[in-house]
């Protein structure tokens, strides 16, 4: 155990046992350093992690103090979608949200963004642009993607549970592009695709565009997709593909257990079903380790039987840098198993190649350890913001019935007063300069009308606090409709 973890654990035990009382001031950083012979960075890391958990809080020019107990909301019940494959239709509200850049901010405006940005990343991208000669700019990159970048990504993906080769990867224009290629490689129009309910709205858009049917499956707000529900669905419907986000799925932030992952793989093998794994939030874990991927588990199992993912892999892993680093990069990847050649051909026909300059810059950034340094601080920041938002939501939103309790990712799933239709509140909220993401967008069925997805990706600034209060007043004045 590292030194900061030892200090963190000791202080946590002192707080929970009552030896450090609510409101009591913790020893100063200097005093702890002197008493325990620790470095300042070690103590600050331990304090930052405890603050992110909500156990302590900092007061300007006063130090750190033990926090009171957070108002705990119950979690939403397991979802119960209608177990029937349905055609999908997109909503105009979603297009409006994306136009406003409000997918992860209820107050989207550059004026309300804080922080200095990621200067090391900008420098790497600028150097890559300067180094590109005029001759190179007249040629396409390898459709599979820059070898240097794929090697760096393979090293990172190994943290998800096992070794992976750079030859298994195909670079894409973001995760959504990877999901599209995966669906094109595994389905035909009219096929049934099983997915989480509630689930990522981008998946529903893809199914609609490709003429596929959505079979929504019950999910827990804490552990995600129910393997038992998938097994039952496979007995009744010809499911061709399962789309799933095992790690911190949007909108709930659920994280699947390793046991459930193993069950999904067993079902996929038994029914010759492809699994498209959306791993885009896995780097944003609040714990010590990122969750293992389905892809790594399957590769391990196949190797034990003398097979390879290139021969018999059912899992297609998709991800990108848009959630963990920058939404502006639009640089993703696919580990495609036995579908790699098909996806490579589809990449060639849909995008030809990816920006070599962008790949060179990101590759250098990874090689220098920039992403690791960035994520160490980002995870602590997100955990702290998650606690702050959940604390405030319980106070600011009247009629709040339940909330998911994510242990990573960017989102919480909120259940409001029964009968409220958050889709109908979208434009009234917009007139108050607040952009909400209604629950209805996360399903192909007429469900989740009284739900909202809210993101803690941005700090709870005074401006966002005021926006949340305006939303609370709007919800308080809304008239719930009669329940059927």
MOJO-V900250 format. One record per residue. N is the residue number from 0. RES is the residue in three letters. SS is DSSP state (2 for helix, 1 for strand, 0 for the rest). OMEGA is omega in degrees with one decimal (NA if undefined). Layout:
BEGIN
[[N/RES/SS/OMEGA] [N/RES/SS/OMEGA]]
END
This chain:
BEGIN
[[0/UNK/0/-179.4] [1/UNK/0/-175.2] [2/UNK/2/-178.3] [3/UNK/2/177.3] [4/UNK/2/177.4] [5/UNK/2/178.7] [6/UNK/2/179.1] [7/UNK/2/-178.7] [8/UNK/2/-179.7] [9/UNK/2/179.5] [10/UNK/2/178.7] [11/UNK/2/178.8] [12/UNK/2/178.6] [13/UNK/2/179.9] [14/UNK/2/-176.2] [15/UNK/2/177.7] [16/UNK/2/-179.9] [17/UNK/0/177.5] [18/UNK/0/169.9] [19/UNK/0/-173.2] [20/UNK/0/176.5] [21/UNK/0/179.9] [22/UNK/0/-178.9] [23/UNK/0/179.2] [24/UNK/1/176.3] [25/UNK/0/175.0] [26/UNK/0/-179.7] [27/UNK/0/179.0] [28/UNK/2/-179.3] [29/UNK/2/-178.1] [30/UNK/2/178.7] [31/UNK/2/179.1] [32/UNK/2/-177.9] [33/UNK/2/-175.8] [34/UNK/2/-173.2] [35/UNK/2/179.9] [36/UNK/0/179.5] [37/UNK/0/176.1] [38/UNK/0/179.5] [39/UNK/2/-178.8] [40/UNK/2/178.1] [41/UNK/2/-178.9] [42/UNK/2/-179.5] [43/UNK/2/177.9] [44/UNK/2/178.5] [45/UNK/2/179.4] [46/UNK/2/-179.4] [47/UNK/2/-179.8] [48/UNK/2/176.1] [49/UNK/2/177.4] [50/UNK/2/178.3] [51/UNK/2/177.3] [52/UNK/2/-177.4] [53/UNK/0/-179.0] [54/UNK/0/176.8] [55/UNK/1/175.3] [56/UNK/1/-179.3] [57/UNK/1/172.8] [58/UNK/1/-177.2] [59/UNK/0/176.6] [60/UNK/0/-179.8] [61/UNK/0/179.9] [62/UNK/1/-177.5] [63/UNK/1/-176.9] [64/UNK/1/177.7] [65/UNK/1/-177.8] [66/UNK/0/172.4] [67/UNK/0/-180.0] [68/UNK/0/-179.7] [69/UNK/0/174.3] [70/UNK/0/-176.1] [71/UNK/0/173.4] [72/UNK/0/175.0] [73/UNK/0/178.4] [74/UNK/0/174.8] [75/UNK/0/176.2] [76/UNK/0/172.6] [77/UNK/0/177.5] [78/UNK/0/-180.0] [79/UNK/0/179.5] [80/UNK/0/175.2] [81/UNK/0/-174.4] [82/UNK/0/-179.0] [83/UNK/0/175.6] [84/UNK/0/-176.5] [85/UNK/1/168.8] [86/UNK/0/-175.1] [87/UNK/0/174.1] [88/UNK/0/-179.4] [89/UNK/0/-176.7] [90/UNK/0/179.6] [91/UNK/2/180.0] [92/UNK/2/179.8] [93/UNK/2/177.9] [94/UNK/2/180.0] [95/UNK/2/178.2] [96/UNK/2/-178.4] [97/UNK/2/177.5] [98/UNK/2/-178.8] [99/UNK/0/-178.7] [100/UNK/0/-170.1] [101/UNK/0/-178.0] [102/UNK/0/-177.9] [103/UNK/0/-179.9] [104/UNK/0/178.3] [105/UNK/0/177.5] [106/UNK/0/-172.7] [107/UNK/0/177.8] [108/UNK/0/176.4] [109/UNK/2/-178.9] [110/UNK/2/-176.9] [111/UNK/2/176.8] [112/UNK/0/-178.8] [113/UNK/0/177.9] [114/UNK/0/-176.5] [115/UNK/0/-178.4] [116/UNK/0/-174.9] [117/UNK/0/-176.0] [118/UNK/2/177.7] [119/UNK/2/177.6] [120/UNK/2/179.7] [121/UNK/2/-179.9] [122/UNK/2/179.1] [123/UNK/2/179.4] [124/UNK/2/179.9] [125/UNK/2/177.9] [126/UNK/2/179.0] [127/UNK/2/178.8] [128/UNK/2/-179.2] [129/UNK/2/-176.3] [130/UNK/2/-179.6] [131/UNK/0/178.5] [132/UNK/0/-178.8] [133/UNK/0/179.8] [134/UNK/0/-178.2] [135/UNK/2/-177.5] [136/UNK/2/178.3] [137/UNK/2/-178.9] [138/UNK/0/175.3] [139/UNK/0/173.5] [140/UNK/0/173.6] [141/UNK/0/-179.6] [142/UNK/0/179.3] [143/UNK/0/179.4] [144/UNK/0/-177.2] [145/UNK/0/-177.8] [146/UNK/2/-179.1] [147/UNK/2/179.6] [148/UNK/2/-179.1] [149/UNK/2/177.0] [150/UNK/2/177.2] [151/UNK/2/179.4] [152/UNK/2/179.1] [153/UNK/2/178.0] [154/UNK/2/179.2] [155/UNK/2/-178.1] [156/UNK/2/176.8] [157/UNK/2/177.1] [158/UNK/2/177.8] [159/UNK/2/171.6] [160/UNK/0/-178.8] [161/UNK/0/-177.6] [162/UNK/0/178.8] [163/UNK/0/-179.3] [164/UNK/0/179.6] [165/UNK/2/179.7] [166/UNK/2/179.1] [167/UNK/2/-170.7] [168/UNK/1/171.2] [169/UNK/1/179.4] [170/UNK/1/-178.2] [171/UNK/1/176.1] [172/UNK/0/-179.4] [173/UNK/0/-178.1] [174/UNK/2/-179.3] [175/UNK/2/175.8] [176/UNK/2/177.2] [177/UNK/2/177.6] [178/UNK/2/177.5] [179/UNK/2/179.6] [180/UNK/2/-179.7] [181/UNK/2/178.4] [182/UNK/2/178.9] [183/UNK/2/-177.6] [184/UNK/2/-171.1] [185/UNK/2/-174.0] [186/UNK/0/169.8] [187/UNK/0/178.7] [188/UNK/0/-179.1] [189/UNK/0/179.2] [190/UNK/0/178.4] [191/UNK/1/177.7] [192/UNK/1/176.8] [193/UNK/1/179.6] [194/UNK/1/-175.4] [195/UNK/1/174.7] [196/UNK/0/-1.9] [197/UNK/0/-176.9] [198/UNK/0/-178.6] [199/UNK/0/-176.6] [200/UNK/2/177.3] [201/UNK/2/177.2] [202/UNK/2/179.8] [203/UNK/2/175.9] [204/UNK/2/179.9] [205/UNK/2/-179.7] [206/UNK/2/178.0] [207/UNK/2/-177.4] [208/UNK/2/-175.1] [209/UNK/2/178.6] [210/UNK/0/-179.2] [211/UNK/0/-179.3] [212/UNK/1/-178.0] [213/UNK/1/172.6] [214/UNK/1/-176.1] [215/UNK/1/-176.1] [216/UNK/1/-179.9] [217/UNK/0/-179.0] [218/UNK/1/170.3] [219/UNK/1/178.0] [220/UNK/0/178.7] [221/UNK/0/-176.4] [222/UNK/0/171.5] [223/UNK/1/-171.7] [224/UNK/1/179.1] [225/UNK/0/176.5] [226/UNK/2/179.3] [227/UNK/2/178.2] [228/UNK/2/177.1] [229/UNK/2/179.5] [230/UNK/2/178.6] [231/UNK/2/179.8] [232/UNK/2/-179.1] [233/UNK/2/176.9] [234/UNK/2/-174.7] [235/UNK/2/-173.2] [236/UNK/0/178.8] [237/UNK/0/-176.4] [238/UNK/1/-178.7] [239/UNK/1/-173.7] [240/UNK/1/168.8] [241/UNK/1/172.7] [242/UNK/1/-173.8] [243/UNK/1/175.6] [244/UNK/0/-174.9] [245/UNK/0/-173.7] [246/UNK/1/171.6] [247/UNK/1/-176.3] [248/UNK/1/170.4] [249/UNK/0/11.0] [250/UNK/0/-169.6] [251/UNK/0/-173.0] [252/UNK/0/-177.5] [253/UNK/1/177.3] [254/UNK/1/-174.5] [255/UNK/0/176.7] [256/UNK/0/178.2] [257/UNK/2/177.8] [258/UNK/2/178.4] [259/UNK/2/177.5] [260/UNK/2/179.4] [261/UNK/2/179.4] [262/UNK/2/178.3] [263/UNK/2/179.8] [264/UNK/2/178.5] [265/UNK/2/178.3] [266/UNK/2/179.6] [267/UNK/2/178.3] [268/UNK/2/-176.4] [269/UNK/2/-176.8] [270/UNK/2/-179.5] [271/UNK/0/-176.5] [272/UNK/0/175.3] [273/UNK/1/173.8] [274/UNK/1/174.2] [275/UNK/1/-174.6] [276/UNK/1/176.2] [277/UNK/1/-172.7] [278/UNK/0/-166.6] [279/UNK/0/-177.3] [280/UNK/0/-169.5] [281/UNK/0/-179.3] [282/UNK/0/-175.3] [283/UNK/0/179.8] [284/UNK/1/178.1] [285/UNK/0/179.8] [286/UNK/0/-174.6] [287/UNK/0/-175.5] [288/UNK/0/173.8] [289/UNK/0/178.2] [290/UNK/0/176.8] [291/UNK/0/179.6] [292/UNK/0/171.0] [293/UNK/2/-178.5] [294/UNK/2/-178.5] [295/UNK/2/177.8] [296/UNK/2/-179.0] [297/UNK/2/-179.9] [298/UNK/2/178.7] [299/UNK/2/-179.2] [300/UNK/2/-179.8] [301/UNK/2/179.0] [302/UNK/2/178.7] [303/UNK/2/178.8] [304/UNK/0/178.5] [305/UNK/0/178.4] [306/UNK/0/177.4] [307/UNK/0/177.8] [308/UNK/2/179.0] [309/UNK/2/179.0] [310/UNK/2/-168.3] [311/UNK/2/-176.8] [312/UNK/0/177.1] [313/UNK/0/-173.7] [314/UNK/1/171.8] [315/UNK/1/-177.9] [316/UNK/1/179.9] [317/UNK/1/176.8] [318/UNK/1/177.6] [319/UNK/1/178.3] [320/UNK/0/-168.6] [321/UNK/0/-178.4] [322/UNK/0/-175.7] [323/UNK/0/-175.0] [324/UNK/0/-177.2] [325/UNK/0/177.7] [326/UNK/0/-176.7] [327/UNK/0/-175.4] [328/UNK/0/-177.0] [329/UNK/0/-179.9] [330/UNK/0/-178.2] [331/UNK/1/-178.9] [332/UNK/1/176.9] [333/UNK/1/166.7] [334/UNK/1/-159.7] [335/UNK/0/178.9] [336/UNK/2/-178.0] [337/UNK/2/179.1] [338/UNK/2/-173.0] [339/UNK/2/-176.9] [340/UNK/2/178.5] [341/UNK/2/-179.5] [342/UNK/2/177.2] [343/UNK/2/178.0] [344/UNK/2/178.0] [345/UNK/2/175.5] [346/UNK/2/179.9] [347/UNK/2/-176.2] [348/UNK/2/-178.1] [349/UNK/2/-176.1] [350/UNK/0/-176.3] [351/UNK/0/-177.2] [352/UNK/0/177.5] [353/UNK/0/-179.4] [354/UNK/0/178.8] [355/UNK/2/-179.6] [356/UNK/2/179.9] [357/UNK/2/179.8] [358/UNK/2/178.9] [359/UNK/2/-179.5] [360/UNK/2/-179.9] [361/UNK/2/178.1] [362/UNK/2/178.1] [363/UNK/2/179.5] [364/UNK/2/177.9] [365/UNK/2/-177.8] [366/UNK/2/-179.9] [367/UNK/0/-179.2] [368/UNK/0/-177.2] [369/UNK/2/-177.7] [370/UNK/2/178.8] [371/UNK/2/179.5] [372/UNK/2/-179.8] [373/UNK/2/-175.2] [374/UNK/2/178.0] [375/UNK/2/178.4] [376/UNK/2/-177.1] [377/UNK/2/-179.9] [378/UNK/2/178.0] [379/UNK/2/179.7] [380/UNK/2/-178.6] [381/UNK/2/178.6] [382/UNK/2/177.3] [383/UNK/2/-179.4] [384/UNK/2/177.5] [385/UNK/2/178.1] [386/UNK/2/-177.2] [387/UNK/2/179.8] [388/UNK/2/-179.5] [389/UNK/2/177.8] [390/UNK/2/-176.3] [391/UNK/2/-179.3] [392/UNK/2/-179.2] [393/UNK/2/-178.7] [394/UNK/2/-168.8] [395/UNK/2/-173.6] [396/UNK/0/178.8] [397/UNK/0/178.3] [398/UNK/0/178.8] [399/UNK/0/-174.2] [400/UNK/0/-176.4] [401/UNK/1/179.4] [402/UNK/1/171.8] [403/UNK/0/-177.5] [404/UNK/0/-173.1] [405/UNK/0/175.1] [406/UNK/0/179.3] [407/UNK/1/178.4] [408/UNK/0/-173.4] [409/UNK/0/-166.7] [410/UNK/1/168.7] [411/UNK/1/-176.6] [412/UNK/1/-171.4] [413/UNK/1/175.2] [414/UNK/1/-178.0] [415/UNK/0/-177.0] [416/UNK/0/179.4] [417/UNK/0/-179.6] [418/UNK/0/175.8] [419/UNK/0/176.3] [420/UNK/0/-175.7] [421/UNK/0/175.8] [422/UNK/0/177.8] [423/UNK/0/-179.8] [424/UNK/0/-174.4] [425/UNK/2/-175.9] [426/UNK/2/171.2] [427/UNK/2/177.5] [428/UNK/2/180.0] [429/UNK/2/177.5] [430/UNK/2/175.2] [431/UNK/0/-178.6] [432/UNK/0/176.7] [433/UNK/0/179.3] [434/UNK/0/179.7] [435/UNK/0/177.7] [436/UNK/1/-173.9] [437/UNK/1/-179.3] [438/UNK/2/-177.8] [439/UNK/2/-179.1] [440/UNK/2/-173.5] [441/UNK/2/-179.5] [442/UNK/0/173.1] [443/UNK/0/-176.4] [444/UNK/0/175.8] [445/UNK/0/-176.1] [446/UNK/0/173.3] [447/UNK/0/179.6] [448/UNK/0/-176.7] [449/UNK/0/-179.6] [450/UNK/1/173.3] [451/UNK/1/163.9] [452/UNK/1/176.0] [453/UNK/1/-178.2] [454/UNK/1/173.9] [455/UNK/0/-178.9] [456/UNK/0/-178.5] [457/UNK/0/179.9] [458/UNK/0/176.6] [459/UNK/0/-179.7] [460/UNK/0/175.6] [461/UNK/2/178.8] [462/UNK/2/177.9] [463/UNK/2/175.0] [464/UNK/2/178.7] [465/UNK/2/177.7] [466/UNK/2/178.5] [467/UNK/2/177.5] [468/UNK/2/176.2] [469/UNK/2/177.2] [470/UNK/2/178.5] [471/UNK/2/177.4] [472/UNK/2/179.4] [473/UNK/2/178.9] [474/UNK/2/179.7] [475/UNK/2/-179.8] [476/UNK/2/-178.4] [477/UNK/0/179.9] [478/UNK/0/178.2] [479/UNK/0/177.1] [480/UNK/0/178.6] [481/UNK/0/179.3] [482/UNK/0/179.3] [483/UNK/0/NA]]
END
